[in-house]
Amino acid sequence: MNIFGGTACLDVHQLVQHRGLDDRRFANLLMKEKSVALPHEDPVTYAVNAARPMIDTLSALERERIELLITCSESGIDFGKSMSTYIHHYLGLNRNCRLFEIKQACYSGTAGLQTAVNFVLSRTSPGAKALVIATDISRFIKTEDGNFLSQDWSYAEPSSGAGAVAILVSDHPQIFQLDVGASGYYGYEVMDTCRPIPDSDAGDADLSLLSYLDCCEQSFLEYQKRVVEADYRTSFQYLAFHTPFGGMVKGAHRTMMRKLGGAKSPEIEADFTARVLPGLTYCQRIGNIMGASIFLSLSSIIDHAELSHPVRVGCFSYGSGCCSEFYSGVVTSAGKHLRRQFDAADHLNQRYALSMEEYDSLLLESASVRFGTRNVKLNDHWRNITLGPRQKKPLLVLNQIKNFHREYEWVA
């Protein structure tokens, strides 16, 4: 499992001050930075750059056994053509491979993972592997008239990030061993948040919070039906959450501890720090990356938790609209050791820190690669600023769009 948080980031507190927003309201975000997608970055480049370091560790035979590639995203670049085709090509994978894309809001990553797990468990192709990549970006766009910032847009901007997590699924799991069958899922129709047009979100923040809380409780209760004597307080040494922002996770955990465990405030706060906070470290530095955020939280737990012995992690995945799932798995110190080769913290530290002036100018340029762009040749301005000396490995970047076809290149 590997994460990619882009090449540029923005200080969230500076953004809040720059927009003239209420500091007190944003204390609840529990965020420090957010990744920002540059014009030469899109969901394809994020996906490939997350997967390539992992693919490069495989032997030629192991690569050949990747027979399923699932891209999970609500940031698609075409209504028909799957991003998986681009990703498959630039990773140089075997052509005898199923390729498709899943859209189910922020639940898409878990949908892809469970599909891949069941493909492996079916043993219809013994020894085959599946590559699951959850990739999502928030590309805020400013028009020339300058009146781009609605109130709803303003309050979504600080928490919305960009990133991808790539997961290789096999019958010999080394990072996260899923508890097969230990899963409770729950969903229904609700209009909490949506993307009525490709480059803009809409919704009801209060309804979204209520749906998230409802699904967290109900999916765990369903998990309890399938896992005898499962207990929210004692069965899991750590908890990973879909993380729109840290305050939402903290509120959900508090509600679960009160309703299912009868816990009081001091105990809840201590439990949050011990079991949940390790999973927020990367989320606090990247922001909400929709379908990938549950795996970002899981990656953060593996990298930051105490793993002197095998531990069980409970995972809550939620996607607006809505569908949710509570599932679990085991991580070990061996998995933690394997994760170190990708050095996620160093990658995040190497991102270019945008000034507010650069960020505002970027919002204008982002319109050049918005959904439906037919032709554009990107200049090297942002590439020259953000890449170069800080770049430690080849990265895929968008070079141009020619008659709707996206053309990418590797930058060493």
C-alpha positions as CSV (number, residue, x, y, z in Angstrom):
1,M,0.0,0.0,0.0
2,N,1.4,3.4,-1.0
3,I,0.1,7.0,-0.8
4,F,0.8,10.0,-3.0
5,G,-0.1,13.5,-1.8
6,G,1.0,15.5,-4.9
7,T,3.8,17.9,-5.3
8,A,2.3,21.1,-3.7
9,C,0.6,22.0,-0.5
10,L,-1.0,24.9,1.3
11,D,-1.1,25.9,4.9
12,V,-4.8,25.7,6.0
13,H,-4.6,28.3,8.7
14,Q,-3.2,30.8,6.2
15,L,-6.0,30.0,3.8
16,V,-8.6,30.6,6.5
17,Q,-7.1,34.0,7.4
18,H,-6.7,34.9,3.7
19,R,-10.4,34.3,3.0
20,G,-11.4,36.2,6.2
21,L,-13.2,33.2,7.6
22,D,-14.0,32.4,11.3
23,D,-10.9,30.9,13.0
24,R,-13.0,29.4,15.7
25,R,-15.1,27.4,13.2
26,F,-11.9,26.0,11.7
27,A,-10.4,24.8,14.9
28,N,-12.7,21.8,14.5
29,L,-11.0,20.8,11.3
30,L,-8.0,19.5,13.1
31,M,-6.0,20.2,9.9
32,K,-2.6,21.6,9.2
33,E,-2.1,21.4,5.4
34,K,-3.9,20.4,2.2
35,S,-2.5,19.0,-1.0
36,V,-3.3,21.1,-4.0
37,A,-3.6,19.7,-7.6
38,L,-1.5,21.6,-10.1
39,P,-2.6,22.0,-13.8
40,H,-0.2,19.2,-14.8
41,E,-1.6,16.9,-12.1
42,D,-4.9,15.0,-12.4
43,P,-6.5,11.8,-11.0
44,V,-4.5,9.7,-13.5
45,T,-1.1,11.2,-12.5
46,Y,-1.9,10.9,-8.8
47,A,-2.9,7.2,-9.3
48,V,0.1,6.3,-11.3
49,N,2.5,8.1,-9.0
50,A,1.0,6.3,-6.0
51,A,1.2,2.8,-7.7
52,R,4.6,3.0,-9.5
53,P,6.9,2.8,-6.4
54,M,5.0,-0.3,-5.4
55,I,4.9,-1.9,-8.8
56,D,8.7,-1.3,-9.1
57,T,9.3,-3.6,-6.2
58,L,7.7,-6.5,-8.1
59,S,9.4,-9.1,-10.2
60,A,8.4,-9.4,-13.9
61,L,6.4,-12.6,-13.0
62,E,4.6,-10.8,-10.1
63,R,3.6,-7.9,-12.4
64,E,2.2,-10.4,-15.0
65,R,-0.1,-11.8,-12.3
66,I,-1.9,-8.5,-11.9
67,E,-5.1,-9.5,-13.6
68,L,-7.5,-6.9,-12.2
69,L,-7.1,-3.1,-12.1
70,I,-9.9,-1.1,-10.4
71,T,-9.8,2.7,-10.2
72,C,-12.0,4.2,-7.5
73,S,-12.9,7.9,-7.9
74,E,-15.5,10.6,-8.1
75,S,-13.1,12.7,-10.1
76,G,-13.4,11.0,-13.4
77,I,-12.2,12.8,-16.5
78,D,-14.6,11.2,-19.0
79,F,-18.2,10.0,-18.8
80,G,-17.3,6.8,-20.8
81,K,-13.6,6.1,-20.9
82,S,-12.2,4.7,-17.7
83,M,-9.1,6.3,-16.1
84,S,-8.0,2.7,-15.6
85,T,-6.9,2.5,-19.3
86,Y,-4.5,5.4,-18.9
87,I,-3.2,4.0,-15.5
88,H,-2.8,0.5,-17.0
89,H,-0.8,1.9,-19.9
90,Y,1.6,4.1,-17.9
91,L,2.3,1.4,-15.4
92,G,3.1,-1.1,-18.2
93,L,0.8,-3.8,-16.9
94,N,-0.1,-7.1,-18.6
95,R,-2.8,-6.6,-21.3
96,N,-4.6,-9.7,-20.0
97,C,-6.2,-7.7,-17.3
98,R,-9.7,-6.5,-16.4
99,L,-9.9,-2.7,-16.2
100,F,-12.7,-0.6,-14.9
101,E,-13.6,2.4,-12.8
102,I,-16.0,2.7,-9.8
103,K,-17.9,5.8,-8.7
104,Q,-19.7,5.7,-5.4
105,A,-18.7,9.0,-3.8
106,C,-16.2,8.5,-0.9
107,Y,-17.2,4.8,-0.5
108,S,-15.6,3.9,-3.9
109,G,-12.3,2.9,-2.4
110,T,-13.8,0.3,-0.1
111,A,-16.1,-0.9,-2.9
112,G,-13.0,-1.5,-5.0
113,L,-11.1,-3.2,-2.2
114,Q,-13.9,-5.6,-1.4
115,T,-14.4,-6.4,-5.1
116,A,-10.7,-7.2,-5.4
117,V,-10.6,-9.3,-2.2
118,N,-13.5,-11.4,-3.5
119,F,-11.8,-11.9,-6.9
120,V,-8.7,-13.2,-5.1
121,L,-10.8,-15.4,-2.7
122,S,-12.7,-16.9,-5.6
123,R,-9.5,-18.5,-6.9
124,T,-10.9,-18.4,-10.5
125,S,-7.3,-17.6,-11.4
126,P,-5.2,-19.0,-8.6
127,G,-2.3,-16.7,-7.5
128,A,-3.7,-13.7,-9.4
129,K,-3.3,-10.2,-7.9
130,A,-5.6,-7.1,-8.1
131,L,-4.5,-3.5,-8.1
132,V,-6.9,-1.1,-6.5
133,I,-6.2,2.6,-6.7
134,A,-8.4,5.2,-5.1
135,T,-7.7,8.7,-6.5
136,D,-9.5,11.9,-6.1
137,I,-8.8,15.6,-6.4
138,S,-10.6,18.9,-5.6
139,R,-9.8,21.4,-8.3
140,F,-11.3,24.8,-7.3
141,I,-11.7,27.1,-10.3
142,K,-11.8,30.9,-10.4
143,T,-13.3,32.7,-13.4
144,E,-12.0,36.0,-14.8
145,D,-14.9,38.0,-13.2
146,G,-13.4,37.1,-9.8
147,N,-16.8,36.3,-8.2
148,F,-16.0,32.6,-7.7
149,L,-16.3,32.2,-4.0
150,S,-19.7,31.4,-2.7
151,Q,-20.2,30.8,1.0
152,D,-20.6,27.1,0.6
153,W,-17.5,26.9,-1.6
154,S,-15.5,28.9,1.0
155,Y,-16.2,26.5,3.8
156,A,-15.4,23.4,1.7
157,E,-12.1,24.8,0.4
158,P,-9.9,24.4,3.5
159,S,-10.6,20.7,4.0
160,S,-10.6,19.5,0.4
161,G,-7.4,17.9,-0.7
162,A,-5.9,15.8,-3.5
163,G,-4.3,12.4,-3.4
164,A,-4.3,8.7,-4.2
165,V,-3.7,5.4,-2.4
166,A,-2.7,2.3,-4.3
167,I,-3.2,-1.2,-2.9
168,L,-2.0,-4.5,-4.2
169,V,-4.3,-7.3,-3.2
170,S,-3.1,-10.9,-3.1
171,D,-3.7,-14.2,-1.2
172,H,-0.5,-13.4,0.8
173,P,-1.3,-10.1,2.5
174,Q,1.6,-8.5,4.2
175,I,0.4,-5.0,5.2
176,F,-3.3,-5.5,6.1
177,Q,-4.9,-8.9,6.4
178,L,-8.6,-8.4,6.0
179,D,-11.0,-10.3,8.3
180,V,-12.9,-12.2,5.7
181,G,-16.7,-12.0,6.2
182,A,-16.3,-9.5,9.1
183,S,-18.2,-6.7,7.5
184,G,-21.3,-4.7,8.1
185,Y,-22.7,-2.6,5.3
186,Y,-25.5,0.0,5.3
187,G,-26.9,2.4,2.8
188,Y,-29.9,4.4,1.6
189,E,-30.9,7.3,-0.6
190,V,-30.1,10.7,0.9
191,M,-29.1,14.0,-0.8
192,D,-26.4,15.1,1.6
193,T,-23.6,16.0,-0.8
194,C,-23.2,15.5,-4.5
195,R,-21.4,16.7,-7.7
196,P,-24.2,17.9,-10.0
197,I,-21.6,19.2,-12.4
198,P,-18.1,17.7,-12.7
199,D,-16.1,20.6,-11.2
200,S,-18.3,21.6,-8.3
201,D,-19.8,20.0,-5.2
202,A,-23.1,20.8,-3.6
203,G,-25.0,19.6,-0.5
204,D,-26.2,20.1,3.0
205,A,-23.4,20.0,5.6
206,D,-25.7,19.3,8.5
207,L,-27.5,16.4,6.7
208,S,-24.1,15.0,5.7
209,L,-23.0,14.9,9.3
210,L,-26.2,13.2,10.4
211,S,-25.9,10.6,7.6
212,Y,-22.3,9.9,8.5
213,L,-23.2,9.4,12.2
214,D,-26.2,7.2,11.4
215,C,-24.1,5.0,9.0
216,C,-21.3,4.7,11.4
217,E,-23.6,3.3,14.1
218,Q,-25.7,1.2,11.8
219,S,-22.9,-0.4,9.8
220,F,-21.1,-1.3,13.1
221,L,-24.3,-2.9,14.5
222,E,-24.5,-5.0,11.3
223,Y,-20.9,-5.9,11.8
224,Q,-21.8,-7.1,15.3
225,K,-24.4,-9.4,13.9
226,R,-21.8,-11.1,11.8
227,V,-19.0,-11.1,14.3
228,V,-20.1,-12.6,17.6
229,E,-19.3,-10.5,20.7
230,A,-17.6,-7.7,18.7
231,D,-17.3,-4.6,20.9
232,Y,-16.5,-1.1,19.7
233,R,-14.5,-0.3,22.7
234,T,-12.4,-3.5,23.1
235,S,-12.3,-5.4,19.8
236,F,-10.1,-3.0,18.0
237,Q,-6.7,-1.6,19.1
238,Y,-7.0,1.2,16.4
239,L,-9.8,2.7,14.4
240,A,-9.5,4.1,10.8
241,F,-12.2,6.4,9.5
242,H,-13.2,8.0,6.2
243,T,-12.0,11.5,7.1
244,P,-13.7,14.6,5.5
245,F,-11.9,16.5,8.3
246,G,-10.7,15.5,11.8
247,G,-13.5,17.1,13.7
248,M,-16.1,15.0,12.0
249,V,-14.2,11.8,12.9
250,K,-13.9,13.0,16.5
251,G,-17.6,13.6,16.7
252,A,-18.5,10.2,15.3
253,H,-16.1,8.4,17.7
254,R,-17.5,10.4,20.6
255,T,-21.1,9.4,19.6
256,M,-20.2,5.7,19.3
257,M,-18.4,5.6,22.6
258,R,-21.4,7.2,24.4
259,K,-24.1,5.2,22.6
260,L,-22.5,1.8,22.5
261,G,-20.1,2.0,25.4
262,G,-21.7,4.4,27.9
263,A,-18.3,6.2,28.2
264,K,-17.9,9.7,29.7
265,S,-15.9,12.7,28.3
266,P,-12.5,12.1,29.9
267,E,-12.4,8.5,28.8
268,I,-13.6,9.4,25.3
269,E,-10.9,12.0,24.9
270,A,-8.2,9.6,26.0
271,D,-9.5,6.8,23.8
272,F,-9.6,9.2,20.8
273,T,-6.0,10.1,21.3
274,A,-4.9,6.4,21.7
275,R,-7.0,4.6,19.0
276,V,-8.1,7.3,16.5
277,L,-5.6,10.1,16.3
278,P,-2.7,7.9,14.8
279,G,-5.0,7.5,11.8
280,L,-5.4,11.3,11.3
281,T,-1.7,12.2,10.9
282,Y,-1.6,12.0,7.1
283,C,-5.3,13.2,6.7
284,Q,-4.2,16.4,8.6
285,R,-1.6,17.0,6.0
286,I,-3.4,16.1,2.8
287,G,-7.1,16.8,3.4
288,N,-10.2,15.0,2.2
289,I,-9.3,12.7,-0.7
290,M,-12.8,11.1,-0.9
291,G,-12.5,7.5,-1.9
292,A,-8.9,7.2,-0.8
293,S,-9.3,8.9,2.7
294,I,-10.2,5.6,4.5
295,F,-6.9,4.1,3.2
296,L,-5.0,7.3,4.0
297,S,-6.2,6.8,7.6
298,L,-5.2,3.1,7.6
299,S,-1.8,4.0,6.2
300,S,-1.3,6.5,8.9
301,I,-2.2,4.0,11.6
302,I,0.3,1.5,10.2
303,D,3.1,4.1,10.1
304,H,2.5,5.7,13.4
305,A,0.9,3.1,15.8
306,E,2.6,0.9,18.3
307,L,2.8,-2.5,16.5
308,S,5.0,-4.6,18.8
309,H,2.4,-7.3,18.3
310,P,-0.4,-7.9,15.8
311,V,-3.3,-5.5,16.3
312,R,-6.8,-5.4,14.9
313,V,-8.0,-2.2,13.1
314,G,-11.6,-1.3,12.7
315,C,-12.4,0.6,9.5
316,F,-15.4,2.8,8.8
317,S,-16.0,3.8,5.2
318,Y,-18.7,6.3,4.2
319,G,-19.8,7.7,0.8
320,S,-22.4,10.4,0.4
321,G,-25.7,9.5,-1.1
322,C,-25.1,7.1,0.7
323,C,-23.3,3.8,1.3
324,S,-21.2,2.8,4.2
325,E,-19.3,-0.2,5.6
326,F,-17.6,-1.2,8.8
327,Y,-14.9,-3.9,8.4
328,S,-11.7,-4.9,10.1
329,G,-8.3,-6.5,9.6
330,V,-5.0,-7.2,11.3
331,V,-1.7,-5.3,10.9
332,T,1.7,-6.3,12.2
333,S,5.2,-4.9,12.8
334,A,6.3,-6.7,9.6
335,G,3.8,-4.7,7.6
336,K,5.0,-1.5,9.3
337,H,8.5,-2.4,8.3
338,L,7.5,-3.0,4.6
339,R,5.7,0.4,4.6
340,R,8.9,2.2,5.5
341,Q,10.4,1.7,2.1
342,F,7.9,4.2,0.7
343,D,8.6,6.9,3.4
344,A,5.3,8.7,3.2
345,A,6.3,11.4,5.7
346,D,9.4,12.3,3.7
347,H,7.2,12.5,0.5
348,L,4.8,14.9,2.2
349,N,7.7,17.0,3.6
350,Q,9.1,17.4,0.1
351,R,6.0,19.1,-1.3
352,Y,6.3,22.7,-2.5
353,A,4.6,25.1,0.0
354,L,2.4,27.5,-2.1
355,S,2.1,31.1,-1.1
356,M,-1.5,32.5,-1.0
357,E,-0.6,34.6,-4.1
358,E,0.5,31.5,-6.0
359,Y,-2.6,29.6,-4.8
360,D,-4.9,32.3,-6.0
361,S,-3.3,32.5,-9.4
362,L,-3.5,28.7,-9.6
363,L,-7.3,28.9,-9.3
364,L,-7.4,30.8,-12.6
365,E,-5.1,28.5,-14.4
366,S,-7.0,25.4,-13.2
367,A,-9.8,26.3,-15.7
368,S,-7.5,25.3,-18.6
369,V,-7.8,21.6,-17.6
370,R,-11.4,21.4,-16.3
371,F,-13.6,18.5,-17.2
372,G,-14.5,18.4,-20.9
373,T,-11.3,20.3,-22.1
374,R,-10.7,19.4,-25.8
375,N,-7.3,20.9,-26.5
376,V,-4.6,22.4,-24.3
377,K,-0.8,22.4,-24.2
378,L,0.4,23.0,-20.7
379,N,3.3,25.3,-20.0
380,D,6.1,24.3,-17.7
381,H,5.6,27.1,-15.2
382,W,4.3,25.0,-12.3
383,R,6.5,22.0,-13.2
384,N,9.6,24.1,-13.0
385,I,8.6,25.5,-9.6
386,T,7.4,22.4,-7.8
387,L,9.7,19.7,-9.3
388,G,13.4,19.7,-9.7
389,P,15.8,19.4,-6.7
390,R,13.1,18.1,-4.3
391,Q,12.1,15.3,-6.7
392,K,13.6,12.0,-5.7
393,K,11.9,9.7,-8.3
394,P,10.3,9.9,-11.7
395,L,6.8,11.3,-11.7
396,L,4.1,11.2,-14.3
397,V,2.7,14.6,-15.4
398,L,0.0,15.7,-17.8
399,N,1.6,17.3,-20.9
400,Q,-1.3,18.1,-23.1
401,I,-4.9,17.3,-24.1
402,K,-5.3,16.7,-27.8
403,N,-8.8,16.2,-29.2
404,F,-9.9,15.1,-25.6
405,H,-7.1,12.5,-25.4
406,R,-4.8,13.1,-22.5
407,E,-1.1,12.7,-23.1
408,Y,1.3,12.2,-20.2
409,E,5.1,12.1,-19.8
410,W,7.5,10.9,-17.2
411,V,9.7,13.6,-15.6
412,A,12.9,12.3,-14.0
